[in-house]
Amino acid sequence: MIVGPSSLGHAWLVRYGSLPQSAAAMAVLALITLVVMWSGRIELRLDYLGAALRSVVQLVAVALVVAWVFRNPAGTAVYLAVMLLAATATSMRRIGVTRADAWRVLVPLACGATVAVAPVLATGALPVEAQSVLPFTAQIIGGSMTAASLAGSRFRDDAHAHWEVVEGYLALGATPRQAITDIGRRAAGRSLIPALDQMRSAGLVVLPGAFVGMLLGGATPAQAAQVQLLVLFALMAASATSAVVLVTAFATRFGAVRPDPA
């Protein structure tokens, strides 16, 4: 398969292997993994096989859906909405909350994705096309989900562990939100560490996914770096927004009654 120049001005041609060739490479890699796990007596071989099979099924299904969206751009909003709901459900499980708190998770994720994607599209840094909006926004939603899950689970655990401090503030007349503000602030800050590390190490320790993907797709190194920087800055904006909005939304809940650990 050959990928040629696109509307972004890609000047290179990239030739990929056929489906049988890719399948053969994956089979060899899977065999290497299993042999290494067996020789190291790691009892996760069945888990690996299950995860490998699931990844193949999921990515094939996603590829079919994304291909349909590219042919029908009107479906972009629907696909992203479904992704946002799935991210909300995932974060809810990680934080350990019920459906009654779904809005406390959904709103931060939506806010994080919106404030990060809107400036990129408004400035024309990326074209308003399904081929650009869909993968970019999907990655930002994923980053928002990670930050929200980390902030929420840490907020809940710290509120439980330091409840005596919260009770002390409440006894002095503070509102639940005031009593737990410091704990929430620390939880939000610590949730940003993965995004910060990713920004610090980009290009030096690892080549980020968007950068590698664009190179494989035929972009020049300069174009790949440009898009990767957009992704990194957008991820930080989305992560910070999601974390802060989430701990604000849960402040009255976790500050009123001692939560169980997540």
Secondary structure, 3 states (H helix, E strand, C coil): CEECCCCCCCCCCEECCCHHHHHHHHHHHHHHHHHHHHHCCCCCHHHHHHHHHHHHHHHHHHHHHHHHHHHCHHHHHHHHHHHHHHHHHHHHHHHCCCHHHHHHHHHHHHHHHHHHHHHHHHCCCCCCCHHHHHHHHHHHHHHHHHHHHHHHHHHHHHHHHCHHHHHHHHHCCCCHHHHHHHHHHHHHHHHCHHHHHHHHHECCCECCHHHHHHHHHCCCHHHHHHHHHHHHHHHHHHHHHHHHHHHHHHHHHHHHCCCCCC
